[in-house]
Amino acid sequence: MHRDLGIRIDVIYKDVHLLEVRISASNGAFGGAADVYLELDHLAQTAGRLEGFPRNSSDVREATFGSFGPESLPGRRVNLRFYCADKSGHAYVDSMIESDYNAVGKIQCVTLSLPIEAAAVDRFVEDIAQMGAKHAGTAFLKACEAFGNVI
């Protein structure tokens, strides 16, 4: 497996009111990235929402950066949906990424799925919490191959 297969969040800009983060994801076959503006407490809230995943085989968690839907501003949105695919607790994250409009007025988008392990989610959540406290840094959720192909 390539070491960069997974989901990465980087703080790329901060001021006294907001953060801009770049969220990228790749499963080897598909990949995408979007730069999203967040309120300063958004990363800390996201870490709290994802902490302890998965508690059981029916646990589902979501983290949204930006907003989706016809009433929202166009582009720059990311949704991460964490879930278990079976009663054995094999965990996955589905990532939906929309960029801003490109030069010809189209939004680029990608949806991909990654197998993940609980220990990797714990590290990812710790990194997000630190990013939220420092308003700087990087968090990386590494995909795993333990129970299926990444691509």
Buried (B, 14 or more C-beta within 10 A) or exposed (E): EEEEBBBBBBBEEBEEEBBBBBBBBBBBEBBBBBBBBBEBEBBBBBBEBBBEBBEEBEBEBBBBBBEEEEEEEEBBBBBBBBBBBEEEBBBBBBBBBBBBEEEEEEBBEBEBBBBBBEEBBBBBBEBBBBBBEEBEBBBBBBBBEEBEEBB
